[in-house]
Amino acid sequence: MDYNAIKYVSDENGNTNEVIIPVELWREIQSEIETTYLLQSEKMMDRLLKAKRRKEGMALDQVRRKHRI
């Protein structure tokens, strides 16, 4: 990820108050937030770990393409 692509937006006083980031980075951040939320539950943590160990299934990128996410 090219972190140099992040743009900072300032108001008329020079205070940075907004950020524009590439959508790929936004998706990474959202994914990490969701994972953190899910890991707060022991039951969900177990489910995620079991899913991670599975050998069959579809990669996240494939699911996103299939469902146009």
MODELLER restraints for C-alpha pairs under 7 A, 6 or more apart:
rsr = mdl.restraints
at = mdl.atoms
rsr.add(forms.Gaussian(group=physical.xy_distance, feature=features.Distance(at['CA:5:A'], at['CA:21:A']), mean=6.77, stdev=0.5))
rsr.add(forms.Gaussian(group=physical.xy_distance, feature=features.Distance(at['CA:5:A'], at['CA:22:A']), mean=6.81, stdev=0.5))
rsr.add(forms.Gaussian(group=physical.xy_distance, feature=features.Distance(at['CA:6:A'], at['CA:20:A']), mean=5.83, stdev=0.5))
rsr.add(forms.Gaussian(group=physical.xy_distance, feature=features.Distance(at['CA:6:A'], at['CA:21:A']), mean=4.73, stdev=0.5))
rsr.add(forms.Gaussian(group=physical.xy_distance, feature=features.Distance(at['CA:6:A'], at['CA:22:A']), mean=6.88, stdev=0.5))
rsr.add(forms.Gaussian(group=physical.xy_distance, feature=features.Distance(at['CA:7:A'], at['CA:19:A']), mean=5.66, stdev=0.5))
rsr.add(forms.Gaussian(group=physical.xy_distance, feature=features.Distance(at['CA:7:A'], at['CA:20:A']), mean=4.91, stdev=0.5))
rsr.add(forms.Gaussian(group=physical.xy_distance, feature=features.Distance(at['CA:7:A'], at['CA:21:A']), mean=6.41, stdev=0.5))
rsr.add(forms.Gaussian(group=physical.xy_distance, feature=features.Distance(at['CA:8:A'], at['CA:16:A']), mean=6.45, stdev=0.5))
rsr.add(forms.Gaussian(group=physical.xy_distance, feature=features.Distance(at['CA:8:A'], at['CA:18:A']), mean=6.02, stdev=0.5))
rsr.add(forms.Gaussian(group=physical.xy_distance, feature=features.Distance(at['CA:8:A'], at['CA:19:A']), mean=4.61, stdev=0.5))
rsr.add(forms.Gaussian(group=physical.xy_distance, feature=features.Distance(at['CA:8:A'], at['CA:20:A']), mean=6.34, stdev=0.5))
rsr.add(forms.Gaussian(group=physical.xy_distance, feature=features.Distance(at['CA:9:A'], at['CA:16:A']), mean=5.62, stdev=0.5))
rsr.add(forms.Gaussian(group=physical.xy_distance, feature=features.Distance(at['CA:9:A'], at['CA:17:A']), mean=6.12, stdev=0.5))
rsr.add(forms.Gaussian(group=physical.xy_distance, feature=features.Distance(at['CA:9:A'], at['CA:18:A']), mean=4.95, stdev=0.5))
rsr.add(forms.Gaussian(group=physical.xy_distance, feature=features.Distance(at['CA:9:A'], at['CA:19:A']), mean=5.83, stdev=0.5))
rsr.add(forms.Gaussian(group=physical.xy_distance, feature=features.Distance(at['CA:10:A'], at['CA:16:A']), mean=4.12, stdev=0.5))
rsr.add(forms.Gaussian(group=physical.xy_distance, feature=features.Distance(at['CA:10:A'], at['CA:17:A']), mean=5.66, stdev=0.5))
rsr.add(forms.Gaussian(group=physical.xy_distance, feature=features.Distance(at['CA:10:A'], at['CA:18:A']), mean=6.86, stdev=0.5))
rsr.add(forms.Gaussian(group=physical.xy_distance, feature=features.Distance(at['CA:11:A'], at['CA:17:A']), mean=6.82, stdev=0.5))
rsr.add(forms.Gaussian(group=physical.xy_distance, feature=features.Distance(at['CA:38:A'], at['CA:44:A']), mean=5.80, stdev=0.5))
rsr.add(forms.Gaussian(group=physical.xy_distance, feature=features.Distance(at['CA:38:A'], at['CA:45:A']), mean=6.64, stdev=0.5))
rsr.add(forms.Gaussian(group=physical.xy_distance, feature=features.Distance(at['CA:39:A'], at['CA:45:A']), mean=4.89, stdev=0.5))
